[in-house]
Amino acid sequence: MKNWWNETQIRRAVKDGLVTVAEAAGCVIGVAQRGRYGSAHVLFKLYVDPAYRGRGLGSDLVSNVIDRLRPEAERLCVEHFAGNVRAAAFYEREGFFVERVEPHGASPALDVVWRARKL
């Protein structure tokens, strides 16, 4: 996790134009970060302040990420823990289908679910 949220990594992602931020009243209420995992385009982070959930902000952030991809991009991938049923339902509504599941071993809730959305 240190490498995921460290200042250097976030600063680089912002500088490279990979981060989208949603604001309200001068406060950050949502964030999305895209990147690459091998040849795949990936939505690495998508967070919405709980007070703003259910208002379409997550969908708007996903759309913004897709709009920033190169025109030749054929799909966008995302991963989440199997136990995160809220994320699973959201990504299904957004058109992401399950591509594969990476078993954790100790707990099925910690299995990593990889989803993809055709563009």
Backbone as JSON, one array per atom type, in Angstrom:
{
  "sequence": "MKNWWNETQIRRAVKDGLVTVAEAAGCVIGVAQRGRYGSAHVLFKLYVDPAYRGRGLGSDLVSNVIDRLRPEAERLCVEHFAGNVRAAAFYEREGFFVERVEPHGASPALDVVWRARKL",
  "N": [[0.81, -1.2, 0.0], [2.05, 1.17, 0.59], [3.42, 1.97, -1.71], [1.31, 2.51, -3.34], [-0.11, 4.78, -2.52], [1.8, 6.73, -2.07], [3.45, 9.93, -1.9], [5.16, 10.54, -4.06], [4.28, 8.78, -6.09], [1.6, 9.58, -6.46], [1.93, 12.29, -7.13], [3.33, 12.01, -9.58], [1.36, 10.71, -11.13], [-0.62, 12.69, -11.21], [0.79, 14.75, -12.52], [1.17, 13.49, -14.97], [-1.37, 13.55, -15.97], [-3.21, 11.59, -15.28], [-5.05, 11.49, -13.29], [-8.3, 12.23, -12.19], [-10.3, 14.57, -10.61], [-13.1, 15.25, -8.59], [-14.89, 17.98, -7.36], [-16.59, 19.81, -4.78], [-17.79, 22.7, -3.39], [-15.17, 23.52, -2.9], [-13.97, 21.26, -1.87], [-12.52, 18.02, -2.18], [-14.42, 15.48, -3.54], [-14.48, 13.21, -4.95], [-12.44, 10.88, -6.75], [-10.55, 9.59, -9.45], [-8.25, 7.39, -10.96], [-6.35, 6.53, -13.73], [-4.4, 4.17, -15.62], [-1.82, 1.98, -16.83], [-1.57, -1.52, -17.1], [0.54, -3.66, -18.03], [-0.37, -4.16, -21.31], [-2.94, -3.35, -20.95], [-5.5, -0.93, -20.4], [-6.3, 0.55, -17.37], [-8.51, 1.26, -14.72], [-7.41, 2.41, -11.93], [-7.97, 3.58, -9.46], [-10.94, 4.52, -7.86], [-12.84, 6.5, -6.11], [-15.47, 7.76, -4.14], [-16.74, 10.23, -2.06], [-18.62, 9.15, 0.68], [-20.87, 10.71, 1.36], [-21.67, 11.72, -1.04], [-22.38, 9.67, -2.67], [-24.47, 7.76, -4.9], [-25.39, 9.73, -6.57], [-24.58, 9.76, -9.13], [-21.97, 10.47, -9.5], [-19.8, 8.64, -9.48], [-20.24, 7.31, -11.91], [-19.87, 9.47, -13.63], [-17.14, 9.99, -13.18], [-16.0, 7.6, -14.17], [-16.77, 7.86, -16.86], [-15.31, 10.15, -17.53], [-12.7, 9.17, -17.31], [-12.73, 7.27, -19.39], [-13.15, 8.99, -21.56], [-10.67, 10.19, -21.69], [-8.96, 8.29, -22.62], [-6.91, 6.92, -25.23], [-8.09, 7.03, -28.62], [-7.9, 4.52, -29.89], [-8.12, 2.68, -27.88], [-9.52, -0.31, -26.74], [-10.75, -1.43, -24.57], [-11.47, -1.07, -21.05], [-10.14, -1.88, -17.94], [-10.73, -3.02, -14.58], [-10.21, -3.69, -11.1], [-11.36, -5.37, -8.15], [-12.0, -6.35, -4.74], [-13.51, -9.5, -4.12], [-15.28, -9.59, -2.0], [-16.27, -7.03, -1.89], [-19.12, -6.1, -2.44], [-20.59, -3.87, -3.09], [-18.93, -2.45, -4.85], [-18.8, -4.38, -6.88], [-21.49, -4.44, -7.79], [-21.74, -1.79, -8.69], [-19.79, -1.66, -10.79], [-20.83, -3.59, -12.52], [-23.23, -2.34, -13.27], [-22.09, -0.32, -14.71], [-21.25, -1.57, -16.97], [-19.08, -3.31, -16.9], [-17.73, -6.5, -17.24], [-17.07, -9.67, -15.65], [-13.87, -10.81, -15.99], [-11.79, -12.39, -15.03], [-10.89, -14.18, -12.01], [-8.73, -13.87, -9.35], [-7.67, -16.05, -7.05], [-7.35, -15.59, -3.54], [-6.81, -17.27, -1.45], [-6.73, -17.47, 1.48], [-9.19, -16.34, 2.1], [-12.26, -16.2, 0.42], [-13.47, -13.73, 0.11], [-11.39, -12.03, -0.26], [-10.47, -12.57, -2.74], [-9.33, -11.43, -5.9], [-11.15, -9.72, -8.2], [-11.16, -9.28, -11.58], [-12.38, -7.1, -13.95], [-13.71, -6.08, -17.14], [-14.5, -3.61, -19.56], [-15.87, -3.19, -22.67], [-15.04, -0.81, -25.11]],
  "CA": [[0.0, 0.0, 0.0], [2.91, 2.36, 0.62], [3.71, 2.39, -3.08], [0.06, 2.87, -4.0], [-0.57, 6.11, -2.12], [2.87, 7.62, -1.64], [3.42, 11.25, -2.52], [5.84, 10.49, -5.36], [3.41, 8.1, -7.07], [0.43, 10.44, -6.73], [2.43, 13.49, -7.84], [3.62, 11.6, -10.95], [0.09, 10.44, -11.81], [-1.26, 13.99, -11.46], [1.59, 15.42, -13.55], [0.94, 12.8, -16.24], [-2.76, 13.71, -16.38], [-3.9, 10.33, -15.08], [-5.98, 11.62, -12.15], [-9.46, 13.09, -12.32], [-10.8, 14.92, -9.28], [-14.39, 15.93, -8.52], [-14.92, 18.88, -6.22], [-17.81, 20.54, -4.42], [-17.54, 23.69, -2.35], [-13.75, 23.57, -2.63], [-13.5, 20.01, -1.26], [-12.47, 16.84, -3.06], [-15.51, 14.55, -3.21], [-14.29, 11.99, -5.74], [-11.17, 10.8, -7.49], [-10.32, 8.41, -10.29], [-6.91, 7.36, -11.56], [-6.18, 5.52, -14.75], [-3.02, 3.82, -15.91], [-1.63, 0.79, -17.65], [-1.08, -2.76, -16.5], [0.94, -4.3, -19.28], [-1.0, -3.45, -22.43], [-4.33, -3.02, -20.61], [-5.88, 0.33, -19.75], [-6.89, 0.16, -16.1], [-9.0, 2.22, -13.76], [-6.74, 1.95, -10.72], [-8.61, 4.11, -8.25], [-12.21, 5.21, -8.01], [-13.38, 6.73, -4.77], [-16.45, 8.84, -4.01], [-17.1, 10.52, -0.67], [-19.9, 8.51, 0.98], [-21.96, 11.7, 1.39], [-22.02, 12.06, -2.42], [-22.71, 8.45, -3.42], [-25.85, 7.66, -5.37], [-25.73, 10.93, -7.34], [-24.03, 9.64, -10.48], [-20.59, 10.96, -9.56], [-18.94, 7.53, -9.88], [-20.43, 7.14, -13.36], [-19.22, 10.61, -14.29], [-15.69, 9.79, -13.11], [-15.68, 6.54, -15.13], [-16.9, 8.45, -18.2], [-14.17, 11.05, -17.73], [-11.53, 8.33, -17.56], [-12.88, 6.71, -20.74], [-12.97, 10.09, -22.51], [-9.26, 10.55, -21.74], [-8.19, 7.21, -23.23], [-6.63, 7.07, -26.66], [-9.22, 6.52, -29.42], [-7.74, 3.12, -30.26], [-8.35, 1.8, -26.72], [-10.65, -1.19, -26.99], [-11.42, -1.8, -23.32], [-10.97, -0.54, -19.79], [-10.2, -2.89, -16.9], [-10.77, -2.58, -13.18], [-10.18, -4.81, -10.18], [-11.9, -5.13, -6.81], [-12.08, -7.56, -3.93], [-14.78, -10.22, -4.29], [-16.15, -9.25, -0.88], [-16.78, -5.67, -2.03], [-20.32, -6.27, -3.25], [-21.0, -2.54, -3.57], [-18.13, -2.2, -6.05], [-19.23, -5.33, -7.91], [-22.77, -3.97, -8.35], [-21.49, -0.55, -9.44], [-19.1, -1.93, -12.05], [-21.78, -4.28, -13.41], [-24.12, -1.3, -13.83], [-21.3, 0.48, -15.65], [-20.95, -2.37, -18.14], [-17.87, -4.12, -16.73], [-18.03, -7.92, -17.05], [-15.99, -10.4, -14.98], [-12.93, -11.42, -16.93], [-11.12, -13.46, -14.3], [-10.82, -14.03, -10.56], [-7.47, -14.36, -8.81], [-7.93, -16.49, -5.68], [-6.45, -15.13, -2.47], [-6.42, -18.46, -0.7], [-7.18, -17.47, 2.88], [-10.59, -15.95, 2.19], [-12.85, -15.86, -0.89], [-13.79, -12.3, 0.08], [-10.18, -11.31, -0.66], [-10.14, -12.86, -4.13], [-9.32, -10.23, -6.73], [-12.0, -9.84, -9.39], [-10.81, -8.4, -12.68], [-13.5, -6.84, -14.87], [-13.37, -5.31, -18.32], [-15.61, -2.98, -20.28], [-15.53, -2.9, -24.05], [-15.26, 0.62, -25.43]],
  "C": [[0.85, 1.26, 0.0], [3.18, 2.88, -0.78], [2.49, 2.88, -3.81], [-0.33, 4.31, -3.74], [0.56, 7.05, -1.72], [2.86, 8.9, -2.47], [4.06, 11.26, -3.91], [4.94, 9.88, -6.43], [2.23, 8.99, -7.45], [0.85, 11.68, -7.52], [2.7, 13.16, -9.32], [2.33, 11.38, -11.74], [-0.65, 11.74, -12.13], [-0.54, 14.71, -12.59], [1.35, 14.8, -14.92], [-0.51, 12.87, -16.71], [-3.6, 12.45, -16.21], [-4.95, 10.37, -13.97], [-7.08, 12.61, -12.49], [-10.02, 13.32, -10.93], [-12.15, 15.62, -9.43], [-14.41, 16.75, -7.25], [-16.31, 19.45, -6.02], [-17.46, 21.46, -3.25], [-16.07, 23.7, -1.93], [-13.17, 22.32, -1.98], [-13.5, 18.9, -2.3], [-13.56, 15.87, -2.61], [-15.41, 13.25, -4.01], [-12.99, 12.05, -6.48], [-11.13, 9.5, -8.28], [-8.91, 8.52, -10.85], [-6.85, 6.22, -12.56], [-4.7, 5.26, -14.94], [-2.97, 2.61, -16.8], [-1.13, -0.34, -16.79], [-0.73, -3.64, -17.67], [0.35, -3.49, -20.43], [-2.42, -2.97, -22.11], [-4.45, -1.62, -20.01], [-6.66, -0.03, -18.51], [-7.35, 1.38, -15.31], [-8.47, 1.75, -12.41], [-7.41, 2.41, -9.44], [-9.92, 4.76, -8.64], [-12.82, 5.3, -6.63], [-14.33, 7.92, -4.8], [-16.76, 9.0, -2.53], [-18.47, 9.91, -0.4], [-21.09, 9.48, 0.99], [-22.45, 12.05, -0.02], [-22.35, 10.84, -3.27], [-24.19, 8.46, -3.81], [-26.31, 8.85, -6.19], [-25.16, 10.9, -8.75], [-22.58, 10.09, -10.61], [-19.62, 9.86, -9.98], [-19.02, 7.29, -11.38], [-19.75, 8.26, -14.14], [-17.7, 10.46, -14.29], [-15.25, 8.71, -14.09], [-15.74, 7.1, -16.55], [-15.73, 9.37, -18.51], [-12.9, 10.26, -18.03], [-11.58, 7.78, -18.98], [-12.63, 7.79, -21.79], [-11.5, 10.46, -22.69], [-8.37, 9.45, -22.34], [-7.94, 7.51, -24.7], [-7.79, 6.47, -27.46], [-9.11, 5.05, -29.78], [-7.93, 2.15, -29.09], [-9.62, 0.99, -26.95], [-11.41, -1.57, -25.73], [-10.75, -1.11, -22.15], [-11.18, -1.61, -18.73], [-10.25, -2.25, -15.53], [-10.7, -3.83, -12.32], [-10.8, -4.38, -8.86], [-11.9, -6.44, -6.05], [-13.46, -8.19, -4.1], [-15.77, -9.86, -3.19], [-16.74, -7.85, -0.96], [-17.98, -5.71, -2.98], [-20.84, -4.94, -3.79], [-20.24, -2.2, -4.85], [-18.58, -3.11, -7.18], [-20.51, -4.85, -8.58], [-22.57, -2.71, -9.18], [-20.86, -0.86, -10.8], [-19.98, -2.71, -13.02], [-22.72, -3.28, -14.06], [-23.4, -0.47, -14.88], [-20.84, -0.31, -16.88], [-19.66, -3.18, -18.08], [-18.27, -5.57, -16.46], [-16.82, -8.59, -16.38], [-15.15, -11.1, -16.04], [-12.18, -12.58, -16.28], [-11.13, -13.14, -12.81], [-9.5, -14.65, -10.1], [-7.7, -14.74, -7.35], [-6.88, -15.99, -4.7], [-5.93, -16.3, -1.68], [-7.0, -18.49, 0.7], [-8.67, -17.17, 3.0], [-11.13, -15.62, 0.8], [-13.19, -14.38, -1.01], [-12.6, -11.47, -0.39], [-9.71, -11.7, -2.06], [-10.2, -11.55, -4.92], [-10.11, -10.51, -8.0], [-11.56, -8.81, -10.41], [-12.0, -8.31, -13.63], [-12.99, -6.02, -16.04], [-14.65, -4.75, -18.93], [-15.13, -2.69, -21.69], [-15.89, -1.45, -24.35], [-15.71, 0.78, -26.86]]
}
